[in-house]
């Protein structure tokens, strides 16, 4: 019995030594290319559209909170909090990220041994002989990662999880940007509706004057018709804005995961101050845009996949051991004579696959090149977006000043013309014309303000919305992404 025990201990010791040797080898051997971030196009030291005009610079007193707080709108702040929690598109990307993170954890677990325990019982008959067999067995198996296949797989899955986290951040930023734009459009609708209501009241007073003049025989029927046309036209235009505002309100409800039937935003007098947005440097987009981070992490995953494919050329080495008890009687199952064990390595190598491994390597390398091109294109698109919004912001600021002057002049012209009409110096057609011009100019001013607000939101989003690449899950530790959303949807 001592000899048997000695043999068992010796075999286990040899397997342990072999395992330690294999483990030391796996720490240095890993086929496939090590990852290096791909080079991008020359980004330059500043944005082209930023030349020749003042660009805001970060200030110590600047708001360090979420990017939408620069607008100082309490209603917008409340709505934004609900996007990460209730927006269903964001919820989909959150679930995809959680799946990717689980795959990365599983890939890491594949590097460790697999331990299992089994208990079985069977009864069989052969001729006149009836037999029982009961067994209790433990098994340990470990795939030795000599060539780095499992470690490359872990790299690939971790990079994919980081890509998914960046995709979640990008989807969240996109939903937040859309919400802010819709909200500002809704507020401009409020301002336009208020403008029309003010003009309806003015036109009603004008109509009363014209009717009195007509009854007194001092005004023509044509002037009366013109005054009525103005009034009813303004009412019609106001109603047209009412249904557009309602649809914008419904769009906001969807963005925050609410039913449009029981959601509303109360109209208010909208006052805003356009924020000054620090544009930073073009190179900083690589760290501040989640879509660029996602593309770069896809490159890292594709690079690791090349190593996984190359590892297919090499044999798989597995160390396994099992031990336990087997007996025909339950009472004798755990006794020493019923013991059994087996131990030993296995090596599996493909001798002929008709070029499948070679094709898989080519496919992996082609996917890597495609991901590099996609990454570089993402950088180019990001620079273009920022340049577009910067030049639009610059020109809009000048255009708004001109429109403000045009609006003020049109309002003054309408006031003077009406006074001249009351004094009997001109006919009502001149009043109608100047009043229509004033209304159009005021609408144009509101539309420009809307465009300027939306442009500021788009520029903030194009600059990353305050997001930083450091927010991605680290290589050695996992961090929560959208914590409130994760708690809400689990």
Secondary structure, DSSP 8 states (H G I E B T S, - for coil): -HHHHHHHHHHHHHHHHHHHHHHHHHTT---S------------SS-GGGTTS------TTS--S-GGGGG--HHHHHHHHTHHHH-HHHHHHHHHHHHHHHHHHHHHHTTS-EEEEEEEEEEEEETTEEEEEEEEEEEEEEEE-SSSHHHHHHHHHHHHHHHHHHHHHHHHHHHHHHHHHHHHHHHHHHHHHHHHHHHHHHHHHHHHHHHHHHHTT-S-HHHHHHHHHHHHHHHHHHHHHHHHHHHHHHHHHHHTT--GGG-------------------GGGHHHH-HHHHHHHHHHHHHHHHHHHHHGGGS-EEEEEEEEEEEESSGGGTTSGGGEEEEEEEEEE--S--TTHHHHHHHHHHHHHHHHHHHHHHHHHHHHHHHHHHHHHHHHHHHHHHHHHHHHHHHHHHHHHHHHHHHTTSS-HHHHHHHHHHHHHHHHHHHHHHHHHHHHHHHHHHHTTTT--GGGS--SSS---SSHHHHHHH-
